Amino acid sequence: MPPQDSAAASAGAPARRRFGSSWRWPAAAALFAVTSLALATALIYRPRTGEIAEPIRFTVTTPPEATSFGNTPGGADVMPVAVSPDGRWLTYGARIGGRQQLWLRALEGIEARPLPGTDGARYPFWSPDSRSIGFFTINDLRKVDVAGGTAQKIADVATGRGGTWNRDGTILIGTLERGLFRVAATGALDPVASSGAGDELVGQYPVFLPDGRHFLYWGIGGQVQNAIYIGTLDSNERQLLVAADHGAQYAAGQLLFVSGRSLMAQPFDPVSRKMVGAPVLVAESVAVTSSGYAAFSASDNGILVTGSNPATSTRLTWFDRSGKPP
């Protein structure tokens, strides 16, 4: 039984006050929440003129049998989420009946469907044309087309940690202990020097910047224990950007990163590769893991998706005077 969605709108005045009048909303924003997985979607801020429009908020529910699953064996249960670059599609991971796989939902639709061949999928990421989804299993890097068909193996990859795909067709992936690799058409893996190959720094969760040459990644064990770096495909150049416990992403002129469990947005110039303003709060209670993964994703046109850990539920039970349930 596929997850069925329901939605209800609510006002967004608190978000408007929180971010202040120096930012301008696009025409509308949507906020979604999935039962016990809490999936949220909203338009990110962009500096522009005009009135501040109130965001539109929705609640999206799934059947009780749909649960989140860990991104890593034995890891914390989080829901991996990825919104397509064009902002039309959302893929997320869920377990139903003991089977964990990726699901696909059109943001303008009300139903999700499972993607064939994605059993055990982790860390999904999109092709730049929004037609394919890359993901990891325990031992492989694979892709599946949105239009249909089963998943195809791209390369042998053990313990993959995030991926990104540029418009030239280059796929860049992170690994648990060996840093970042460029994936060749043959499936061979070429180490990326700027990710820390050959030294103490290990790069994970890469995300291309708009030029398709520079990329953000989360580095472990460098001059700062956990931090966001900027690397480049064709040299060993790397730049320490900011200390962080989780990976970051660039979208719509903003650097998105998690502080604690709060998602922040800070103006960022991808050409000079520098911060150009102060951070603002975007969302709270974002799901994170100790391995550096944070459950958020943003599209090229400013759609933001966040996920949160399963909520604790409470059930009322009747007892008789002797303290026994009926």
Secondary structure, DSSP 8 states (H G I E B T S, - for coil): ---B-----B--HHHHHHH-TTSB--S--EE--BTTT-EEEEE--B---S-----EE--B---TT-B-EESSTT--EE--EEE-TTSSEEEEEEEETTEEEEEEEETTSSBEEE-TT-TT-EEEEE-TTSSEEEEE-SSEEEEEETTS---EEEEE-SSEEEEEE-TTS-EEEEETTTEEEEE-TTS-EEE-GGGTTTSS-EEEEEEE-TTSSEEEEEEESSSSSEEEEEEETTSS-EEEEEE-SS--EEETTEEEEEETTEEEEEEEETTTTEE-S--EEEESS--B-TTS-B-EEE-TTSEEEEE-------------TTS---
